[in-house]
């Protein structure tokens, strides 16, 4: 992402927003904890493919997450599915299949070229990797057999590097991963074995194989242990440098795991199992876990320079403060201290700070329906916070879930999950909630019936709502800045990494190039980049 970071830095220096900033169309998962199995969580999202295949062996998805492919022993074919919600396996519907029985009666894995114009099928009967051309990208009905490469006796998985010059296979009979060099990109007949690595100490029946996009991590799915083992590669793409990092069990979902796929951004992992009914299971990877401090995260906030993070939640009834040694990088966050707000509220739902860090606001959801005001004698140091005043907003908002202020402190906005709306207030004295008077509201019920957080672009021309009903962030345009009555819905962004409860907060970096989302169920904060991917 170095080129994108350079573009962002140059745009910031020029005082202009980088391409894609504040635009959810350009949002993508870009989390420092991606590709890390220690962060893996089963999302309770699955899809049975038993109607098409009962002897499932391999799974793959297109880069945009709108297509899924399954191979297996029963049909000896590749089954293609459409995902109506990208990357969400439970949204799959069957489309068509393509028989590979003439080349391989026991297909064990499926892999595609990055542009979808080539497909590779490994098999345990022919002991080959078979190569197919697709005249229409990602459409298996247009596949035609081209050629093959004879490999080891029980090849169960195949992976090819994005430039097509490296191929890896995993063999369950030898418990080894094999590395090949291809003299002609994507042409398996030009492959030659370079080296192999034994994984038998971790798994005696390896079945699935995947790599991090930069080649510094390798993942092996095992049928004996029903787990995925993560390896670190000190030299990218060189399996001789692999060392075991961690292991994640999938036995809770399937005791006969067979196929593995990890999305290119490292945020989604899919495991296919052969236990009836043959099912694909979905997992999330990534996120900064705050469960040690707060197990029901509700709100998040960053210091404007990105060197501090604050969260609130209903388990501890606290505001927790973290230091970030590298601004905006969650992997550098460390817990510093906590402030108990139980004397004011037992259900903190959202928090907000005055830009100079001298005032903190905490929204109470169910019990008091109040916005609490705290003064900080030392800016951004919550240990110096003292409760000052509050305003009860239950008349307009029965269940406040989010609070946001205009940068000059003359307007306050509160989202609510009971009215499914955003409520606007005028403050006659800037930043003093005791002077707030209700002005108007804007309904978001047409998009989501459980809005959990509200955030505005710094010039007030865009509004964002975090919705728990559909696991989405919604983007609105305001024809008159800061006037919610002029808001109109324009687009949304589905959060597939969520554990299923987006009640953990929403925050944007001041230049609109980063978005952070808290998850109530996984107790984690996930980071996304808004910009043109390089």
C-alpha positions as CSV (number, residue, x, y, z in Angstrom):
1,X,0.0,0.0,0.0
2,X,3.0,2.3,-0.2
3,X,1.9,4.0,-3.4
4,X,-1.5,4.7,-1.9
5,X,0.0,6.1,1.3
6,X,2.2,8.4,-0.8
7,X,-0.8,9.7,-2.8
8,X,-2.7,10.3,0.5
9,X,0.3,12.1,2.0
10,X,0.6,14.3,-1.1
11,X,-3.1,15.1,-1.1
12,X,-3.0,16.0,2.6
13,X,-0.1,18.4,2.0
14,X,-1.9,20.0,-0.8
15,X,-5.0,20.4,1.3
16,X,-7.2,18.2,-0.9
17,X,-8.9,14.9,-0.2
18,X,-7.3,11.9,-1.9
19,X,-9.3,10.0,-4.5
20,X,-11.9,7.9,-2.8
21,X,-11.8,9.7,0.6
22,X,-15.2,9.8,2.3
23,X,-16.6,7.6,-0.5
24,X,-17.8,4.2,0.7
25,X,-17.5,3.0,-2.9
26,X,-13.7,2.9,-2.3
27,X,-13.8,1.3,1.1
28,X,-11.9,-2.0,1.6
29,X,-10.7,-4.0,4.5
30,X,-7.1,-3.0,5.3
31,X,-6.5,-4.2,8.8
32,X,-3.1,-4.7,10.5
33,X,-4.4,-7.9,12.1
34,X,-5.6,-9.4,8.8
35,X,-4.1,-12.8,7.9
36,X,-3.7,-13.5,11.7
37,X,-5.4,-16.8,12.8
38,X,-5.1,-15.7,16.4
39,X,-7.9,-13.2,15.6
40,X,-10.1,-15.8,13.8
41,X,-13.8,-15.9,14.7
42,X,-16.5,-18.1,13.3
43,X,-19.2,-15.8,12.1
44,X,-22.1,-18.3,12.4
45,X,-22.5,-17.9,8.6
46,X,-22.6,-21.0,6.5
47,X,-24.1,-22.4,3.3
48,X,-24.9,-26.1,2.5
49,X,-23.9,-27.3,-1.0
50,X,-25.3,-30.7,-0.5
51,X,-27.9,-30.3,-3.2
52,X,-25.0,-30.1,-5.7
53,X,-22.1,-31.9,-4.0
54,X,-22.0,-34.3,-1.0
55,X,-18.3,-35.2,-1.3
56,X,-16.9,-31.6,-1.0
57,X,-13.2,-31.1,-1.3
58,X,-12.3,-27.6,-2.5
59,X,-13.7,-24.0,-2.3
60,X,-12.7,-20.7,-4.0
61,X,-14.1,-17.2,-4.4
62,X,-13.7,-14.5,-7.0
63,X,-11.7,-11.4,-5.9
64,X,-14.8,-9.3,-5.7
65,X,-16.6,-11.9,-3.6
66,X,-19.6,-12.2,-5.9
67,X,-18.9,-15.8,-7.1
68,X,-18.0,-19.0,-5.2
69,X,-16.8,-22.3,-6.6
70,X,-17.0,-25.8,-5.1
71,X,-15.5,-29.1,-6.2
72,X,-16.1,-32.6,-4.9
73,X,-15.9,-36.3,-5.4
74,X,-19.6,-37.0,-6.0
75,X,-20.3,-34.9,-9.0
76,X,-16.7,-34.7,-10.3
77,X,-17.5,-31.1,-11.3
78,X,-17.0,-27.5,-10.4
79,X,-20.2,-25.9,-9.0
80,X,-20.6,-22.1,-9.4
81,X,-22.6,-19.9,-7.1
82,X,-23.5,-16.2,-7.0
83,X,-23.3,-14.3,-3.7
84,X,-25.9,-11.6,-3.7
85,X,-23.9,-9.9,-0.9
86,X,-20.2,-10.0,-1.7
87,X,-18.2,-12.4,0.4
88,X,-21.3,-13.4,2.5
89,X,-21.5,-17.2,2.0
90,X,-25.0,-17.4,3.4
91,X,-26.2,-15.2,0.4
92,X,-25.1,-17.9,-2.1
93,X,-27.4,-19.3,-4.8
94,X,-26.4,-22.1,-7.2
95,X,-25.9,-21.1,-10.9
96,X,-24.3,-23.9,-12.9
97,X,-21.6,-26.5,-13.0
98,X,-18.8,-27.8,-15.2
99,X,-17.8,-31.5,-15.4
100,X,-14.1,-32.3,-15.0
101,X,-14.6,-36.1,-14.9
102,X,-12.9,-36.6,-18.2
103,X,-9.7,-35.3,-16.7
104,X,-10.1,-36.0,-13.0
105,X,-12.7,-38.3,-11.4
106,X,-11.6,-37.2,-7.8
107,X,-11.2,-33.4,-7.9
108,X,-9.6,-32.2,-4.6
109,X,-9.2,-28.4,-5.1
110,X,-10.1,-25.5,-7.4
111,X,-8.0,-22.4,-8.1
112,X,-8.4,-19.5,-10.5
113,X,-6.0,-17.1,-12.2
114,X,-6.4,-13.6,-10.8
115,X,-8.4,-12.4,-13.8
116,X,-10.7,-15.4,-14.0
117,X,-9.5,-16.6,-17.4
118,X,-7.8,-19.8,-16.2
119,X,-9.0,-22.5,-13.8
120,X,-6.8,-25.2,-12.2
121,X,-8.2,-28.5,-10.8
122,X,-6.1,-30.9,-8.7
123,X,-7.1,-34.5,-8.2
124,X,-6.2,-37.6,-6.2
125,X,-7.0,-40.1,-9.0
126,X,-4.9,-38.7,-11.8
127,X,-2.4,-37.1,-9.4
128,X,-2.4,-34.1,-11.7
129,X,-3.0,-30.3,-11.8
130,X,-5.3,-29.8,-14.7
131,X,-5.4,-26.4,-16.5
132,X,-8.5,-24.9,-18.2
133,X,-9.1,-21.8,-20.2
134,X,-12.3,-19.8,-19.6
135,X,-13.4,-17.7,-22.7
136,X,-15.6,-15.6,-20.3
137,X,-13.8,-14.8,-17.1
138,X,-15.2,-16.5,-14.0
139,X,-17.9,-18.4,-16.0
140,X,-17.2,-22.1,-15.7
141,X,-19.6,-22.9,-18.4
142,X,-17.1,-21.5,-20.9
143,X,-14.2,-23.6,-19.6
144,X,-12.2,-25.8,-21.9
145,X,-9.5,-28.3,-20.9
146,X,-6.0,-27.3,-22.0
147,X,-3.2,-29.3,-20.4
148,X,-2.0,-30.8,-17.1
149,X,1.0,-31.4,-14.9
150,X,1.7,-34.7,-13.2
151,X,2.5,-34.2,-9.5
152,X,2.7,-36.2,-6.2
153,X,0.3,-39.1,-5.5
154,X,-2.3,-37.4,-3.3
155,X,-2.4,-33.8,-4.3
156,X,-5.1,-32.2,-2.2
157,X,-4.6,-28.5,-2.7
158,X,-3.1,-26.1,-5.2
159,X,-2.2,-22.4,-5.0
160,X,-0.5,-20.2,-7.6
161,X,1.1,-16.8,-6.9
162,X,-0.5,-13.8,-8.4
163,X,2.2,-13.4,-11.1
164,X,1.7,-17.0,-12.2
165,X,5.4,-17.9,-11.7
166,X,5.1,-19.9,-8.5
167,X,2.9,-22.8,-7.7
168,X,2.4,-24.8,-4.5
169,X,0.6,-28.1,-3.8
170,X,-0.1,-30.0,-0.6
171,X,0.0,-33.8,-0.5
172,X,-1.8,-35.8,2.1
173,X,0.2,-39.0,1.5
174,X,3.6,-37.4,2.1
175,X,2.3,-34.7,4.5
176,X,4.3,-32.1,2.5
177,X,3.9,-28.8,0.7
178,X,5.7,-28.7,-2.7
179,X,7.0,-25.5,-4.3
180,X,7.3,-25.1,-8.1
181,X,8.8,-22.6,-10.4
182,X,6.9,-21.9,-13.7
183,X,9.1,-20.6,-16.5
184,X,6.0,-19.4,-18.3
185,X,3.4,-17.7,-16.1
186,X,0.3,-19.7,-15.5
187,X,1.4,-22.5,-17.7
188,X,1.6,-25.7,-15.5
189,X,3.5,-27.7,-18.1
190,X,6.5,-25.4,-17.5
191,X,6.5,-26.1,-13.7
192,X,9.5,-27.7,-12.0
193,X,9.8,-28.7,-8.4
194,X,12.1,-26.5,-6.4
195,X,11.7,-27.8,-2.9
196,X,9.3,-29.3,-0.4
197,X,8.4,-28.8,3.3
198,X,7.1,-31.4,5.7
199,X,4.0,-30.4,7.7
200,X,3.6,-33.8,9.3
201,X,4.5,-32.6,12.8
202,X,1.4,-30.4,12.7
203,X,-1.0,-32.4,10.4
204,X,-0.8,-35.9,9.1
205,X,-3.6,-35.4,6.5
206,X,-3.1,-31.9,5.0
207,X,-6.0,-31.0,2.6
208,X,-6.1,-27.3,1.9
209,X,-3.5,-24.6,1.2
210,X,-3.4,-20.8,1.0
211,X,-0.9,-18.0,1.2
212,X,-0.9,-14.4,2.3
213,X,-0.9,-12.1,-0.7
214,X,2.7,-11.0,-0.1
215,X,4.0,-14.5,0.5
216,X,5.0,-14.0,4.1
217,X,2.4,-16.4,5.5
218,X,1.2,-19.9,4.6
219,X,-1.9,-21.7,5.8
220,X,-2.5,-25.4,5.8
221,X,-5.9,-27.1,6.5
222,X,-5.7,-30.5,8.1
223,X,-8.3,-33.3,8.0
224,X,-6.9,-35.2,11.0
225,X,-6.8,-32.2,13.4
226,X,-9.6,-30.3,11.7
227,X,-7.6,-27.1,12.1
228,X,-5.8,-24.5,10.1
229,X,-2.1,-24.0,10.8
230,X,-0.4,-20.7,10.1
231,X,3.2,-20.5,9.2
232,X,5.5,-17.4,9.0
233,X,7.9,-17.3,6.0
234,X,11.0,-15.2,6.8
235,X,11.6,-15.0,3.1
236,X,8.5,-14.4,1.1
237,X,7.3,-17.4,-1.0
238,X,10.2,-19.6,0.2
239,X,8.6,-22.5,2.1
240,X,12.0,-23.6,3.4
241,X,11.9,-20.5,5.7
242,X,8.5,-21.4,7.2
243,X,8.0,-21.6,10.9
244,X,4.8,-22.5,12.8
245,X,3.0,-19.4,14.1
246,X,-0.4,-20.6,15.4
247,X,-3.3,-23.0,14.9
248,X,-7.0,-22.4,14.7
249,X,-9.5,-25.3,15.2
250,X,-12.5,-25.6,12.9
251,X,-13.8,-28.8,14.5
252,X,-16.6,-27.0,16.1
253,X,-18.1,-26.5,12.7
254,X,-17.0,-29.7,10.8
255,X,-15.1,-32.8,11.8
256,X,-14.3,-33.7,8.2
257,X,-12.7,-30.4,6.9
258,X,-11.4,-30.6,3.4
259,X,-11.0,-27.3,1.6
260,X,-9.6,-23.8,2.5
261,X,-9.8,-20.3,1.0
262,X,-8.7,-17.0,2.4
263,X,-9.7,-13.8,0.7
264,X,-7.0,-11.6,-0.8
265,X,-7.4,-9.0,1.9
266,X,-6.9,-11.5,4.6
267,X,-10.2,-10.7,6.3
268,X,-12.3,-13.7,5.3
269,X,-11.6,-17.4,5.7
270,X,-13.8,-20.2,4.3
271,X,-13.6,-23.9,5.1
272,X,-15.6,-26.5,3.3
273,X,-16.4,-29.8,5.2
274,X,-17.6,-33.1,4.0
275,X,-19.7,-34.0,7.0
276,X,-23.3,-34.2,6.0
277,X,-24.7,-31.9,4.9
278,X,-21.6,-30.7,3.0
279,X,-21.2,-27.1,4.1
280,X,-19.0,-24.0,3.6
281,X,-18.3,-22.1,6.8
282,X,-17.2,-18.5,7.0
283,X,-14.7,-16.9,9.5
284,X,-13.4,-13.4,10.1
285,X,-9.7,-12.5,10.5
286,X,-8.4,-9.3,11.9
287,X,-9.4,-6.6,14.3
288,X,-7.9,-5.1,17.5
289,X,-9.4,-7.0,20.3
290,X,-10.3,-5.0,23.4
291,X,-12.1,-7.8,25.3
292,X,-9.6,-7.7,28.2
293,X,-10.9,-4.2,29.0
294,X,-14.5,-4.3,27.5
295,X,-16.5,-7.3,26.4
296,X,-19.5,-5.3,25.0
297,X,-17.9,-2.5,23.1
298,X,-20.4,0.2,22.1
299,X,-18.5,3.3,21.0
300,X,-15.1,4.4,19.7
301,X,-13.3,7.7,19.3
302,X,-9.8,8.8,18.2
303,X,-7.8,11.8,19.1
304,X,-7.6,14.0,15.9
305,X,-3.9,13.1,15.4
306,X,-4.6,9.4,15.7
307,X,-2.3,8.8,18.7
308,X,-5.1,7.9,21.2
309,X,-8.1,5.6,21.0
310,X,-11.1,5.6,23.4
311,X,-13.8,3.0,23.7
312,X,-16.9,2.7,25.9
313,X,-19.1,-0.3,26.6
314,X,-21.8,-1.7,28.8
315,X,-19.9,-4.6,30.4
316,X,-17.5,-2.4,32.4
317,X,-19.5,0.8,32.3
318,X,-16.2,2.5,31.5
319,X,-14.4,4.7,29.0
320,X,-11.0,3.0,28.2
321,X,-8.0,5.0,26.8
322,X,-5.3,3.5,24.6
323,X,-2.0,5.0,23.3
324,X,-1.0,4.4,19.6
325,X,2.7,4.6,19.1
326,X,2.1,4.9,15.4
327,X,-0.8,7.2,14.6
328,X,-4.0,5.4,13.3
329,X,-2.3,2.0,13.4
330,X,-4.3,-0.3,15.7
331,X,-1.4,-2.8,15.8
332,X,0.5,-0.2,17.9
333,X,-2.3,0.4,20.4
334,X,-1.7,-0.3,24.1
335,X,-4.1,0.1,27.0
336,X,-3.4,3.0,29.3
337,X,-6.3,3.6,31.7
338,X,-10.0,3.5,32.3
339,X,-12.6,5.9,33.7
340,X,-15.7,4.4,35.4
341,X,-18.9,6.2,34.5
342,X,-21.2,4.0,36.5
343,X,-22.2,6.9,38.8
344,X,-23.8,8.6,35.8
345,X,-24.8,5.7,33.5
346,X,-24.8,1.9,33.4
347,X,-25.1,1.6,29.7
348,X,-22.7,4.0,27.8
349,X,-23.5,3.7,24.1
350,X,-21.4,6.3,22.4
351,X,-18.7,8.9,23.2
352,X,-17.4,12.1,21.6
353,X,-14.6,14.6,22.5
354,X,-14.3,18.3,21.9
355,X,-11.5,18.8,19.3
356,X,-9.1,20.2,22.0
357,X,-9.7,17.2,24.3
358,X,-11.0,19.3,27.2
359,X,-14.6,17.9,27.1
360,X,-15.9,14.4,26.8
361,X,-19.5,13.4,26.1
362,X,-21.0,10.0,26.8
363,X,-24.4,8.9,25.6
364,X,-26.6,6.6,27.7
365,X,-28.8,4.3,25.8
366,X,-31.7,2.6,27.7
367,X,-31.7,3.6,31.4
368,X,-31.4,7.4,31.5
369,X,-31.5,8.4,27.8
370,X,-29.1,11.2,28.6
371,X,-26.0,12.8,27.1
372,X,-23.4,13.4,29.9
373,X,-20.8,16.1,29.8
374,X,-17.3,15.7,31.5
375,X,-14.6,18.3,31.7
376,X,-10.9,17.2,31.5
377,X,-8.4,19.4,33.3
378,X,-5.6,17.8,31.2
379,X,-6.7,17.4,27.6
380,X,-7.2,13.8,26.4
381,X,-6.4,12.4,29.8
382,X,-9.6,10.7,31.1
383,X,-8.1,10.3,34.6
384,X,-8.7,14.0,34.9
385,X,-12.4,13.9,33.8
386,X,-15.0,15.3,36.1
387,X,-18.8,15.1,35.5
388,X,-20.2,18.5,34.9
389,X,-23.7,18.4,33.4
390,X,-26.1,16.5,31.3
391,X,-29.2,16.7,29.1
392,X,-32.0,14.2,29.0
393,X,-33.2,13.5,25.4
394,X,-35.7,10.7,26.0
395,X,-38.6,12.8,24.6
396,X,-37.0,12.8,21.1
397,X,-34.8,9.7,21.3
398,X,-36.1,6.8,23.3
399,X,-32.9,4.8,22.8
400,X,-29.9,6.9,21.9
401,X,-27.1,5.0,20.3
402,X,-24.7,7.6,18.9
403,X,-23.7,11.2,19.5
404,X,-21.8,13.7,17.2
405,X,-21.1,17.4,17.3
406,X,-20.5,20.0,14.7
407,X,-16.8,21.1,14.8
408,X,-17.8,24.5,16.3
409,X,-19.9,22.9,19.0
410,X,-23.2,24.7,18.0
411,X,-25.0,21.6,16.8
412,X,-25.4,18.1,18.3
413,X,-26.7,15.0,16.6
414,X,-28.0,11.9,18.3
415,X,-28.9,8.6,16.5
416,X,-31.6,6.4,18.0
417,X,-32.6,2.8,17.5
418,X,-36.1,3.2,18.6
419,X,-37.1,6.0,16.2
420,X,-34.6,4.8,13.6
421,X,-33.5,8.4,13.0
422,X,-30.9,11.1,13.5
423,X,-32.0,14.0,15.8
424,X,-30.5,17.5,15.4
425,X,-30.1,19.9,18.3
426,X,-29.0,23.5,18.5
427,X,-26.7,24.6,21.3
428,X,-27.0,28.3,22.2
429,X,-23.6,28.1,24.0
430,X,-21.1,26.1,22.0
431,X,-20.3,22.6,23.5
432,X,-22.7,23.2,26.5
433,X,-25.3,20.4,26.2
434,X,-27.3,22.1,28.9
435,X,-28.2,24.8,26.3
436,X,-29.3,22.2,23.7
437,X,-32.7,22.5,22.1
438,X,-34.3,20.1,19.7
439,X,-34.4,21.2,16.1
440,X,-35.5,18.4,13.7
441,X,-34.8,14.8,12.7
442,X,-34.1,12.6,9.7
443,X,-35.4,9.0,9.4
444,X,-33.0,6.3,8.2
445,X,-35.6,3.5,8.6
446,X,-35.7,2.9,4.9
447,X,-32.1,1.8,5.1
448,X,-31.8,0.3,8.6
449,X,-34.2,-0.2,11.6
450,X,-31.4,-0.3,14.1
451,X,-29.0,2.7,13.6
452,X,-26.1,2.4,16.0
453,X,-23.8,5.4,15.4
454,X,-23.8,8.6,13.4
455,X,-20.7,10.4,11.9
456,X,-20.3,13.5,9.7
457,X,-17.7,14.6,7.1
458,X,-15.8,17.5,8.5
459,X,-17.6,20.0,6.3
460,X,-21.1,18.7,7.1
461,X,-21.9,17.6,3.6
462,X,-21.9,13.9,4.2
463,X,-23.4,11.8,7.0
464,X,-22.7,8.2,7.8
465,X,-24.9,5.7,9.8
466,X,-23.8,2.4,11.3
467,X,-26.6,0.0,10.9
468,X,-27.0,-3.2,13.0
469,X,-29.9,-4.7,11.2
470,X,-28.1,-5.2,7.9
471,X,-24.5,-4.9,9.0
472,X,-23.8,-1.9,6.8
473,X,-22.5,1.6,6.9
474,X,-24.7,4.0,5.0
475,X,-23.6,7.2,3.3
476,X,-25.9,10.2,2.9
477,X,-25.4,13.6,1.1
478,X,-26.6,16.8,2.7
479,X,-27.5,19.5,0.2
480,X,-27.2,22.0,3.0
481,X,-24.3,21.4,5.3
482,X,-25.2,20.2,8.8
483,X,-28.9,20.3,8.0
484,X,-30.2,16.7,8.4
485,X,-33.5,17.5,6.8
486,X,-31.6,17.9,3.5
487,X,-30.0,14.4,3.7
488,X,-30.4,11.9,0.9
489,X,-29.2,8.3,0.9
490,X,-26.7,7.5,-1.8
491,X,-24.9,4.2,-1.0
492,X,-23.8,1.6,1.6
493,X,-20.9,-0.7,2.5
494,X,-21.5,-4.2,3.8
495,X,-19.4,-5.2,6.8
496,X,-18.6,-8.9,6.2
497,X,-16.0,-9.1,9.0
498,X,-18.6,-8.4,11.6
499,X,-19.4,-11.1,14.1
500,X,-23.1,-10.2,13.6
501,X,-23.6,-7.2,15.8
502,X,-22.4,-3.8,14.6
503,X,-23.0,-2.0,17.9
504,X,-19.4,-1.1,18.5
505,X,-19.0,2.4,17.1
506,X,-18.0,4.2,13.8
507,X,-15.1,6.6,13.3
508,X,-13.4,8.2,10.3
509,X,-9.9,9.6,10.1
510,X,-10.2,13.4,9.6
511,X,-9.1,13.2,6.0
512,X,-11.6,10.5,5.2
513,X,-9.1,7.9,4.2
514,X,-9.6,5.5,7.1
515,X,-12.7,4.1,8.7
516,X,-12.9,2.2,12.0
517,X,-15.7,-0.1,13.1
518,X,-16.3,-1.7,16.5
519,X,-18.0,-5.0,16.8
520,X,-20.2,-5.8,19.8
521,X,-19.9,-9.6,19.3
522,X,-16.2,-10.0,18.6
523,X,-15.0,-7.2,21.0
524,X,-12.8,-5.9,18.2
525,X,-12.2,-2.8,16.2
526,X,-11.6,-3.2,12.5
527,X,-9.9,-0.8,10.1
528,X,-10.7,0.0,6.5
529,X,-9.1,2.2,3.9
530,X,-11.0,4.5,1.6
531,X,-9.1,5.1,-1.6
532,X,-8.1,3.7,-5.0
533,X,-6.4,0.3,-4.5
534,X,-3.0,0.1,-6.1
